[in-house]
């Protein structure tokens, strides 16, 4: 920020007299100071001059601006008296770089304290000048609240153009370059000397028609070319002036490169990424979305209602939260809550499948991209196929709770099942079964034959009980059967145990040899009123089984221990 036309001329007058002190009379200096003072008095900007940290002059606008009645209330005070302490370092830094008369600092924001106690955000610029023959700092203040209404001085415009990070190009009405700032040199690799007076299309390496840009709302994004042929993605805005045009060219090359990089990364993801605007209209879809949702060809979902319909018609997913609770029917995906209320979601969806088919699962996340925008925010939906992961987890869980040889629930599963059935009051009896003569089969025919004997016993046990009953391999050649629900009448407990005993007594062919199987069984009855826990029931049934073995094997012993 600089003084403006009048301030520049005044500064120039003072500078000229200072350049030849030997020829400057005291009267001439007083005359120059007086002209300088008159110019400052008529400036619309608040201006003060300080020497050695003290205010030596405040113009009329500054007096009004500081809410003072006269300059006497301000002159003689330290300039820092009127500056908020947090703004002082920036002010000192601003003037520390001024070395020669006429040097102008960068503009900076500050908080000022006025005499009536009010505070005001301002923009300040300092100029190294001469006052009374001695170096001084002239400070121009502008109220930021009225900044748009204030006229920018010619010198301020020049400084702004010079220091702007965007290329600022002025042209004649016919398109010849009249101004080319340093940022334009950096963007296009061409110096001002090379382009001044030449057509702007040559300067930017591409067609550039300011009038056409104005007809297209004043802003376009195009590809320009630097002097070395490098393409530059440039956002161009145009404004008409009395004698030509001003073009603001913002280099978006790095941003566009980053966007393309991001687009390539997203396109290569196995994870589906879909972005909706706040109305539900699809903004972007990566290839994985089409693959995961089975969308063919160029089919494009245009809104969340269409997405919902496509989802329901083609996928029939039920949605579950992270705890596995079903929270959504197939026709109500969670993205609707994200769109309407900003509710983020992370969970899984399972596709309805025909009996015998493997389940198809998606892991789904939905969230607003810019939560601070509220309901105007776009929404990101990401999902990936986790069917194989879930199948692997299920297999691990199966292996952890089932015997690998027979496929029956193992001892861990048994303990949990007994506890659950006891809690539900549905356990009717516990059968503890031990195969007879397995050791003899292992010793005479080998362990493979012994394994086949165990597998055959497991198959026979499964076929001998009801669908709700539980058959487990306890350990080695020991099995446990949990009878669930009522066991009475013709299908009473004794009938069931006799049938199991008979099935286990039928011969089996092992290694080409017919072997007589057999088993000893201990049985303990229980019911809802039985206060024995699961571990106790298993111990009682185990003791009854050993009693059966002691009684001659291939027999059944019913426990008489009370419960």
C-alpha positions in Angstrom: 0.0 0.0 0.0 1.4 3.5 -0.9 0.3 7.1 -0.4 -1.5 7.7 -3.6 -0.8 10.2 -6.4 -0.6 13.3 -4.1 1.4 11.5 -1.5 3.8 10.2 -4.1 4.3 13.7 -5.5 4.9 15.1 -2.0 7.4 12.4 -1.2 9.1 13.1 -4.5 9.4 16.8 -3.6 11.0 16.0 -0.3 13.2 13.4 -1.8 14.5 15.9 -4.5 15.4 18.5 -1.9 17.2 16.0 0.2 19.2 14.8 -2.7 21.1 18.2 -3.0 21.4 19.4 0.6 24.1 21.9 -0.3 21.9 23.8 -2.6 18.8 23.7 -0.3 18.2 26.8 1.7 16.3 26.8 5.0 13.5 28.7 3.3 13.3 26.2 0.5 13.1 23.3 3.0 10.3 25.1 4.9 8.5 25.6 1.7 8.9 21.9 0.7 7.7 20.8 4.2 4.8 23.1 4.0 3.8 21.8 0.6 4.2 18.3 1.9 2.0 19.1 5.0 -0.7 20.7 2.8 -0.9 17.6 0.6 -1.2 15.3 3.7 -3.9 17.5 5.2 -6.1 17.0 2.2 -5.5 13.3 1.9 -8.7 11.2 2.5 -6.5 8.6 4.3 -5.5 8.7 7.9 -1.8 9.6 7.9 0.7 10.2 10.7 4.4 10.8 10.8 6.6 9.6 13.6 10.3 10.2 14.5 12.2 8.2 17.1 9.0 6.4 17.9 7.0 9.6 18.8 4.2 11.1 16.7 5.2 14.4 15.2 2.3 14.9 12.8 -1.3 13.6 12.2 -3.4 14.9 9.3 -7.1 15.9 9.6 -8.4 12.5 8.5 -6.2 10.9 11.1 -7.6 13.1 13.9 -11.1 12.2 12.9 -10.2 8.6 12.5 -8.6 8.4 16.0 -11.7 10.1 17.5 -9.6 13.0 18.8 -10.6 16.7 19.0 -7.2 18.1 17.9 -3.7 17.0 16.9 -2.5 18.0 20.4 -4.1 14.9 21.8 -1.9 12.7 19.6 1.4 14.6 18.8 4.2 13.8 21.2 2.8 10.4 22.2 4.7 7.2 21.3 3.2 5.6 18.2 3.0 2.3 20.1 0.4 3.9 22.4 -2.2 3.5 19.7 -1.2 0.1 18.5 -2.4 -3.2 20.1 0.7 -5.0 21.7 0.2 -8.0 19.5 0.4 -5.8 16.4 3.7 -4.0 17.4 6.1 -6.8 16.3 4.6 -6.7 12.8 4.8 -2.9 12.7 8.5 -2.9 13.7 9.2 -5.7 11.2 7.4 -3.7 8.6 9.6 -0.6 9.0 12.9 -2.4 9.7 13.4 -3.1 6.1 13.1 0.5 4.9 16.6 1.8 4.1 16.3 4.7 1.6 14.1 7.7 1.4 10.9 6.7 -0.5 11.1 3.0 0.5 7.6 1.6 1.0 6.8 -1.3 3.3 4.5 -4.2 2.6 1.0 -3.6 3.9 0.1 -5.5 7.0 -2.9 -5.7 9.3 -2.9 -4.3 12.7 -5.3 -3.6 15.6 -5.5 0.0 16.6 -6.8 1.6 19.8 -8.6 4.9 19.4 -9.0 7.6 22.1 -12.6 6.6 22.9 -11.5 3.1 23.7 -12.8 1.5 20.5 -10.6 -0.9 18.6 -10.3 -1.1 14.8 -8.8 -3.5 12.4 -6.7 -1.6 9.9 -4.2 -2.0 7.1 -1.0 0.0 7.4 1.9 0.9 5.1 5.0 2.8 6.2 7.2 5.0 4.0 10.7 6.2 4.9 10.6 10.0 4.4 12.1 13.3 5.8 10.5 15.6 8.4 12.1 18.8 9.5 15.3 17.6 7.8 15.5 14.4 9.8 14.5 10.8 8.8 10.9 9.9 9.7 8.3 7.3 9.0 5.1 8.2 7.4 2.3 5.7 8.1 -0.9 5.4 6.1 -3.8 3.7 7.7 -6.9 2.3 6.0 -10.0 1.0 7.7 -10.4 -2.5 6.4 -14.2 -2.3 6.8 -14.2 0.5 4.2 -11.4 -0.9 2.1 -13.6 -1.8 -0.9 -15.1 1.7 -1.0 -11.7 3.5 -0.8 -9.9 4.4 -4.0 -6.6 2.5 -4.4 -3.8 4.9 -5.1 -1.7 4.5 -8.3 1.4 3.5 -6.3 -0.6 1.0 -4.3 -2.0 -0.6 -7.5 1.5 -0.8 -8.8 2.8 -2.5 -5.7 -0.1 -4.9 -5.7 0.5 -5.8 -9.3 4.2 -6.2 -8.7 3.9 -8.4 -5.6 0.8 -10.5 -6.6 1.4 -14.2 -6.9 -1.0 -14.4 -9.9 0.0 -13.2 -13.4 -1.6 -9.8 -14.0 -1.6 -8.7 -17.7 -2.9 -5.5 -19.1 -3.7 -5.2 -22.8 -4.9 -2.6 -25.3 -8.3 -2.9 -26.8 -6.7 -4.8 -29.7 -5.0 -7.3 -27.4 -1.4 -6.0 -27.2 0.4 -6.3 -23.9 0.9 -3.1 -22.0 1.7 -4.5 -18.5 3.3 -7.8 -17.4 4.0 -8.3 -13.7 6.8 -10.5 -12.2 4.3 -13.3 -11.5 3.6 -13.4 -15.3 7.3 -13.7 -15.9 7.4 -16.7 -13.5 4.3 -18.4 -14.9 5.2 -18.0 -18.6 9.0 -17.8 -18.5 8.9 -14.6 -20.6 10.2 -11.3 -19.4 8.3 -8.0 -19.6 10.8 -6.7 -22.2 10.0 -9.7 -24.4 6.2 -9.4 -24.4 5.4 -5.6 -24.1 3.7 -4.4 -27.2 3.2 -7.9 -28.6 -0.1 -9.7 -28.9 -1.2 -11.4 -25.7 -1.8 -14.7 -27.5 2.0 -14.8 -28.3 2.8 -13.9 -24.7 0.8 -16.8 -23.2 1.4 -19.2 -26.0 -2.3 -19.8 -26.8 -5.4 -18.0 -28.0 -6.6 -15.5 -25.4 -9.5 -13.3 -26.3 -10.5 -11.0 -23.4 -13.8 -10.0 -25.1 -14.8 -13.7 -25.5 -13.9 -14.4 -21.9 -16.2 -11.5 -20.8 -19.0 -13.0 -22.8 -18.5 -16.4 -21.0 -19.1 -14.9 -17.5 -15.6 -13.4 -17.2 -13.8 -16.6 -16.1 -12.4 -19.5 -18.1 -9.9 -22.3 -17.5 -7.6 -23.0 -20.4 -4.2 -24.4 -21.3 -1.4 -21.9 -22.0 2.2 -22.6 -22.9 5.4 -21.3 -21.3 8.4 -20.2 -23.3 9.9 -23.7 -23.1 6.7 -25.3 -24.3 5.6 -26.5 -20.9 1.7 -26.6 -20.7 0.2 -24.6 -17.9 -3.3 -25.0 -16.7 -4.5 -21.4 -16.1 -7.7 -19.9 -14.7 -8.2 -16.6 -16.5 -10.5 -13.8 -15.4 -11.0 -10.7 -17.5 -12.1 -7.2 -16.7 -12.7 -4.4 -19.2 -11.0 -1.0 -18.7 -11.5 2.3 -20.6 -8.5 1.7 -22.9 -8.3 -2.2 -22.9 -8.4 -5.2 -20.6 -6.9 -6.5 -17.4 -6.4 -10.3 -17.2 -5.8 -12.2 -14.0 -4.1 -15.5 -14.8 -3.9 -18.0 -11.9 -1.6 -20.9 -12.5 -3.5 -24.1 -11.6 -1.0 -26.5 -13.1 0.2 -28.0 -9.8 -3.4 -28.2 -8.6 -4.5 -29.9 -11.8 -1.6 -32.3 -11.6 -2.5 -33.2 -8.1 -6.1 -33.7 -9.1 -5.1 -36.0 -11.9 -2.8 -37.9 -9.6 -5.7 -38.3 -7.1 -8.1 -39.3 -9.9 -5.6 -42.0 -11.1 -5.2 -43.3 -7.6 -8.9 -43.4 -6.9 -9.5 -45.1 -10.3 -7.0 -47.8 -9.5 -8.5 -48.7 -6.1 -10.2 -52.0 -5.5 -12.4 -50.0 -3.1 -15.5 -48.4 -4.6 -15.5 -44.6 -4.2 -18.7 -42.7 -5.0 -19.3 -39.0 -4.3 -22.7 -37.4 -4.2 -23.5 -33.7 -4.0 -25.9 -32.6 -1.3 -28.9 -33.2 -3.5 -27.9 -36.8 -4.0 -26.6 -36.3 -7.6 -23.6 -38.4 -8.4 -20.5 -36.3 -8.9 -17.9 -39.0 -9.5 -17.7 -42.8 -9.6 -14.6 -44.9 -9.9 -14.4 -48.1 -11.9 -14.6 -50.3 -8.8 -18.1 -49.0 -8.1 -19.4 -50.5 -11.3 -17.7 -53.7 -10.7 -18.8 -54.1 -7.1 -22.4 -53.1 -7.8 -22.6 -54.9 -11.1 -23.4 -51.8 -13.2 -22.9 -52.6 -16.9 -21.4 -50.4 -19.6 -21.9 -46.6 -19.2 -24.8 -47.0 -16.9 -24.6 -44.1 -14.4 -26.7 -43.6 -11.3 -27.8 -40.0 -11.2 -29.2 -39.6 -7.7 -29.6 -41.4 -4.4 -33.1 -42.4 -5.2 -31.9 -44.1 -8.4 -29.0 -45.5 -6.3 -31.5 -46.9 -3.8 -33.6 -48.4 -6.5 -30.6 -49.9 -8.2 -29.4 -51.3 -4.9 -32.7 -52.8 -4.0 -33.4 -54.3 -7.5 -30.0 -55.8 -8.1 -28.4 -56.5 -4.7 -31.0 -57.0 -2.0 -28.6 -56.2 0.7 -29.4 -56.0 4.4 -27.2 -53.6 6.3 -25.6 -54.3 9.7 -23.7 -52.1 12.1 -20.2 -52.9 13.5 -21.8 -55.1 16.2 -23.5 -57.3 13.6 -27.0 -55.9 14.3 -29.3 -55.6 11.2 -30.3 -51.9 11.1 -31.5 -51.4 7.5 -33.8 -53.2 5.2 -32.6 -53.6 1.6 -34.5 -50.6 0.3 -33.1 -48.1 2.8 -29.3 -47.7 2.5 -27.6 -45.6 5.2 -26.4 -42.9 2.8 -29.8 -41.3 3.0 -29.2 -40.5 6.7 -25.8 -39.1 5.8 -27.3 -36.9 3.1 -30.1 -35.6 5.2 -28.6 -35.5 8.7 -24.9 -35.9 8.3 -24.9 -39.2 10.2 -21.7 -41.1 9.3 -21.9 -44.9 9.0 -19.5 -47.8 9.0 -20.8 -51.3 8.8 -21.4 -54.2 6.5 -24.1 -55.3 4.0 -25.0 -58.8 3.2 -26.6 -59.8 -0.1 -29.6 -62.1 0.0 -28.6 -65.4 -1.6 -30.2 -68.6 -2.6 -29.9 -71.6 -0.3 -26.5 -73.2 -0.8 -24.8 -70.1 -2.3 -22.0 -68.3 -0.4 -23.0 -65.0 1.1 -21.8 -61.8 -0.6 -20.7 -59.0 1.8 -19.7 -55.4 1.4 -18.0 -53.2 4.0 -19.6 -49.7 3.7 -18.6 -46.3 5.0 -20.5 -43.0 4.4 -19.6 -39.5 5.6 -19.9 -35.9 4.7 -16.8 -34.6 2.8 -17.0 -31.1 4.3 -19.0 -31.3 7.6 -18.6 -27.6 8.2 -20.9 -27.0 5.1 -23.8 -28.8 6.8 -26.5 -30.1 4.4 -24.6 -28.4 1.5 -21.7 -30.8 1.9 -21.0 -33.5 -0.6 -21.1 -37.1 0.7 -18.5 -39.8 0.2 -19.5 -43.4 0.0 -16.8 -46.1 -0.1 -17.3 -49.8 -0.1 -15.2 -53.0 -0.7 -16.0 -56.7 -1.1 -15.2 -58.5 2.2 -16.8 -61.8 1.3 -13.5 -63.7 1.3 -12.5 -62.1 4.6 -15.7 -63.0 6.3 -15.5 -66.6 4.9 -11.9 -66.9 6.3 -13.1 -65.6 9.7 -15.9 -68.1 9.7 -13.6 -70.9 8.8 -11.2 -69.9 11.6 -14.2 -69.8 14.0 -15.3 -73.2 12.7 -11.8 -74.6 13.3 -11.6 -73.1 16.7 -14.9 -74.7 17.9 -15.0 -77.9 15.9 -13.0 -81.1 15.8 -11.1 -81.4 12.5 -11.4 -85.2 12.2 -15.1 -85.6 12.7 -16.4 -82.1 12.0 -18.3 -82.3 15.4 -18.3 -79.4 17.9 -15.3 -79.8 20.1 -14.9 -79.6 23.9 -14.8 -75.7 23.9 -18.1 -75.6 22.0 -19.5 -78.3 24.3 -18.9 -76.3 27.5 -20.5 -73.2 25.9 -23.5 -75.2 24.7 -24.1 -76.8 28.1 -24.0 -73.5 29.8 -26.4 -71.9 27.3 -28.9 -74.8 27.3 -28.9 -74.9 31.1 -29.5 -71.1 31.2 -32.4 -71.6 28.7 -33.8 -74.5 30.7 -33.8 -76.8 27.6 -31.2 -79.4 28.5 -32.9 -82.8 29.2 -30.0 -85.1 29.5 -26.2 -85.5 29.1 -24.8 -88.7 27.5 -21.1 -89.4 28.0 -19.9 -92.1 25.5 -16.6 -93.9 25.3 -15.8 -96.3 22.5 -14.7 -99.7 23.5 -11.5 -101.3 22.2 -10.2 -98.3 20.2 -6.7 -99.0 21.5 -6.9 -102.6 20.1 -7.8 -101.3 16.7 -4.9 -98.8 16.7 -2.5 -101.5 17.8 -3.6 -104.2 15.3 -4.8 -102.2 12.3 -3.1 -98.9 12.7 -4.1 -95.3 13.6 -5.8 -94.7 10.2 -8.2 -97.5 11.0 -8.7 -96.0 14.5 -9.5 -92.6 12.9 -12.0 -94.3 10.6 -13.6 -95.9 13.6 -14.0 -92.6 15.4 -15.4 -90.9 12.2 -17.9 -93.8 11.8 -19.0 -93.5 15.4 -19.5 -89.7 14.9 -21.7 -90.3 11.8 -23.8 -92.9 13.6 -24.3 -90.6 16.6 -25.5 -87.7 14.4 -28.0 -90.0 12.7 -29.3 -91.4 16.0 -30.4 -88.1 17.6 -32.8 -85.4 16.7 -32.1 -82.2 14.8 -31.9 -80.0 17.9 -29.7 -82.4 19.9 -25.9 -81.6 20.1 -23.2 -84.2 19.4 -19.6 -83.3 20.4 -16.3 -85.0 20.4 -15.0 -84.6 23.9 -11.5 -86.0 23.5 -9.9 -89.0 21.9 -12.5 -91.8 21.7 -15.0 -89.9 24.0 -18.2 -88.3 22.8 -20.9 -86.3 24.6 -24.5 -86.0 23.4 -26.8 -83.2 24.8 -30.4 -84.0 24.5 -32.4 -80.9 24.0 -36.1 -80.5 24.8 -38.6 -83.1 26.1 -37.6 -86.7 26.0 -40.5 -89.0 26.9 -43.1 -91.5 25.6 -42.0 -94.0 22.9 -39.0 -91.7 22.2 -38.1 -91.6 25.8 -34.6 -91.4 27.2 -34.1 -95.1 27.6 -35.3 -95.8 24.1 -33.0 -93.2 22.7 -30.0 -94.5 24.6 -30.7 -98.0 23.6 -30.9 -97.0 19.9 -27.6 -95.2 20.2 -26.0 -98.2 21.9 -27.3 -100.6 19.2 -26.0 -98.3 16.4 -22.6 -98.1 17.9 -22.5 -101.9 18.4 -22.9 -102.7 14.7 -19.7 -103.9 13.0 -17.6 -101.6 10.8 -15.1 -102.6 8.1 -11.6 -101.3 8.9 -8.6 -102.0 6.7 -10.6 -104.7 5.0 -11.5 -106.4 8.3 -14.9 -106.4 9.9 -14.6 -105.1 13.5 -17.2 -105.3 16.1 -17.7 -101.8 17.5 -19.1 -100.9 20.9 -19.4 -98.2 23.4 -20.0 -97.6 27.1 -22.4 -94.9 28.0 -23.1 -92.9 31.2 -26.4 -90.9 31.3 -27.5 -88.1 33.6 -31.0 -86.7 33.4 -31.6 -83.0 34.2 -34.2 -80.3 33.8 -35.1 -76.7 34.6 -35.2 -77.3 38.3 -31.8 -79.0 38.4 -29.4 -76.7 40.2 -26.2 -78.4 39.0 -24.1 -76.5 36.6 -22.8 -77.7 33.3 -19.4 -78.9 34.6 -21.0 -80.8 37.4 -23.4 -82.6 34.9 -20.4 -83.6 32.7 -18.5 -85.0 35.7 -21.6 -87.0 36.8 -22.1 -88.4 33.3 -18.4 -89.2 33.1 -18.6 -91.2 36.4 -21.6 -93.1 35.1 -19.7 -93.9 31.9 -16.8 -95.4 33.9 -19.4 -97.4 35.9 -20.7 -98.8 32.6 -17.2 -99.8 31.5 -16.7 -101.5 34.9 -20.0 -103.3 34.4 -18.7 -105.1 31.3 -18.7 -102.5 28.5 -21.2 -102.0 25.7 -23.7 -101.0 28.5 -25.6 -98.0 29.6 -25.6 -96.7 33.2 -28.1 -94.0 34.3 -26.7 -91.9 37.1 -28.6 -91.9 40.4 -26.9 -88.8 41.8 -29.5 -86.3 42.7 -29.7 -82.8 41.2 
